Amino acid sequence: MTEEEKKEIEKLPEKYRPLGAWGYLGYTILFSIPLLGQICVILFALDGSNVARRSYARSFLLIPLIWAVILLVISMYTTSWFY
């Protein structure tokens, strides 16, 4: 990243600053902790202090929903073979 790009990012308000790679790694580890992680995901998904973090937390909330839909479709398809 060039110095010009760094200065441009520093000009952004805190709410719109992007997360770095280490930030995403840290939040992934935090969100993977069983109970504490789910609480943090919900809090960060509702928090508006950083847009990138809020979007990342919302994507973690969608993962179980996507898996539930996939498993529902698979189970409906496989059980139809027996009837």
C-alpha positions in Angstrom: 0.0 0.0 0.0 1.4 3.4 -0.9 1.8 6.3 1.4 -0.9 8.2 -0.5 -3.4 5.3 0.0 -2.6 5.2 3.7 -3.2 8.9 4.0 -6.5 8.6 2.2 -7.6 5.8 4.6 -6.6 7.9 7.6 -8.9 10.7 6.3 -11.9 8.4 6.5 -14.1 8.6 9.6 -13.6 5.7 12.0 -17.0 4.3 10.9 -15.9 3.7 7.3 -12.3 2.6 7.8 -11.7 -0.9 6.4 -10.5 -3.8 8.5 -7.1 -5.3 7.9 -6.3 -8.9 7.3 -5.3 -9.3 11.0 -8.6 -7.8 12.0 -10.6 -10.3 10.0 -8.5 -13.1 11.4 -9.0 -11.9 15.0 -12.8 -11.5 14.5 -13.0 -15.0 12.9 -11.2 -16.5 16.0 -13.5 -14.5 18.3 -16.7 -15.5 16.5 -15.6 -19.1 16.7 -15.7 -19.2 20.5 -18.9 -21.1 21.3 -21.0 -18.8 23.5 -19.0 -15.6 23.7 -18.6 -15.6 19.9 -22.3 -15.8 19.3 -22.9 -12.9 21.7 -20.2 -10.8 20.0 -21.6 -11.6 16.5 -25.0 -10.4 17.5 -23.6 -7.3 19.2 -21.3 -6.4 16.3 -24.1 -7.1 13.7 -26.3 -4.5 15.5 -23.5 -2.0 16.2 -23.0 0.8 13.8 -19.5 2.0 14.9 -17.7 0.3 12.0 -19.5 -0.7 8.8 -16.9 -3.3 7.7 -17.1 -5.1 11.1 -20.9 -5.0 11.1 -21.1 -6.5 7.6 -18.6 -9.2 8.6 -20.7 -10.1 11.7 -23.8 -10.2 9.6 -22.2 -12.6 7.2 -21.4 -14.9 10.2 -25.1 -14.8 11.2 -26.1 -15.9 7.7 -23.9 -18.9 7.5 -26.1 -21.2 9.8 -29.2 -20.0 7.8 -27.6 -20.9 4.5 -26.6 -24.3 5.8 -30.2 -24.9 7.2 -31.6 -24.2 3.7 -29.1 -26.4 2.0 -29.8 -29.3 4.4 -33.6 -28.8 4.1 -33.4 -29.0 0.3 -31.1 -32.1 0.5 -33.4 -33.8 3.0 -36.5 -33.1 1.0 -34.8 -34.4 -2.1 -33.5 -37.6 -0.5 -36.7 -38.5 1.3 -38.7 -38.2 -1.9 -36.9 -41.2 -3.2 -38.5 -43.4 -0.6 -42.1 -42.5 -1.3 
